[in-house]
Amino acid sequence: MMTERPAKLIDPVCGMTVDVARAAAAGLLLEYEERTWGFCRVGCRRAFLEEPATYAAQAELAAAVATSSDVHAAADGALPVIDAGMRRWYESCACCLSDAFPEIKAQLDAERAAAAMTPVAAGICEVAEAEAVAVP
């Protein structure tokens, strides 16, 4: 029995929201363990193929945590906790984190500035890549 695909998926590598129709047209969908995975770009698909069990497990855990965090955040209006996963998201694609949680990106930017660390790059998504090309 074939179930209908959702319109959007979460990239298990970087956490970006992926439009399934666009990903299918670009060859960025993959079937693994009877599940369809979508990727924002070729690099994320390649990373998943190198360690599919690891990324699939992390995605499952993130989905479980997000579900409980979303309920908690909706109840009290609090932002998600800045944990190791949130910090990895910030390091890999700050522009996507900024889209989802601008307050968290601002807080992590402030932490880096206070520690006299260089700012993080925009990220690995298509939006960040397009901005990098546009900058002279």
N, C-alpha and C positions, 0 to 999 in steps of 0.2 A: 504494500500500500504506500503510495507516494503522497507525502503531505505537502501542502503548499508552503513555499518559502516566504519568510517575512520580507517586508520592503527594506528593512535596515538590519544590519548585524554589527556587532562590535568586533573590531580587529583584535584578535587575541594577543598580538605582539605589542602594539602601541596603545590600544584602548580607544582608538578613533571610531566614530560611527561611520559605517560603510553603507552606501547605497547599493543594494544587491543588484539592481539592473545594470548600473554602471560598472560594477565589479565583474559581473558576468560578461559584459561586452569587452572588457579589458583583459579577460582571462585571469581575474584575481579571486576566483572562487575555488575552493578545494573541498573534496569530500574526505573526511577522516573519521573513523570509528562511527559510521552511520550518521554523521552530522555534517552539515555544510558550514564551512568557515569562510569568511570574507575578509579581504585585505585591502588596505588603503593604497598600497603601492607594491611593486615587485619586491623591494627589499624586505618588507614585512612577510610576504609570502615565502620568500627564500629562507628567512630566519625560522619560520614555522616548520618548513620542510626539514631543516637541519635538526630540530628538536621538537617534533610534534607532540610527544607525550608530555613534555615539560610545559609547553605553552597551553595545551588543552587542559591540563590540571590546574595551571594558574588561572586560566579563564573561568573554570568552574568555581574555584575558590573565590575569585573576585566577584562573580555573579552572586554567590551566596552572601558575601560580605556586603555588597552593594544593596542587595534586597533588604537586609536587616538595617543597614545604615540609612537607606532611603526612608524606611518607616520611622526610624529614630529622628532623622533630620526633619521630616515632615511634622512630627509631633512637637518638637521644641524649636524648630527653625535654625538649629545649629548646623555648621558646616561639617563635612566629613573630617575625620581625624587625619592629620598629615602623618601617614605611616610610611614604611619603606616603599610600598607600591605607589603611593602618591608621589614620593620623591623620584622614583624611577620614571614615572610619567613625565614629571617636570624636566628631568634630564634628557629624555628621549624626544619629547615634543611639547615644548613650553607653549606654543601657540594653541594647541588643542586643549591643554589644561586651562589656559586662559579663557577659551571659549566656554568650557564647562564650569570652571570655578575661578573667576577672576580674582576673588579675594585671596584664595589660596596661592595663586601664582604671585600676587603682590607680596604676600607674606614670605614666600620662599625667595623672591627677588631681594627683599629687605634683609633676609638672613645672609644671603651671599654678599650683599653690599657691606653689611656690618662686619663680616669676616674678611673683607677686602679681597674677595674672590671675583674673578671675571664673570660677567653675565653669561647665562647659558645661551646657546644658539637657539634660533627659532624652533627648529625641530626637524622631524623626518617625514612629515606628511606632505602631500602635494601642495598645500597652501604655503607652507614654509619654503619648499623648494622653488615655487613660483616667485615668492618674494625675494629669495636669494638671487635668482636670475635677474629680476627687475632692478635690483640695487646695483648702481654703477661701481 
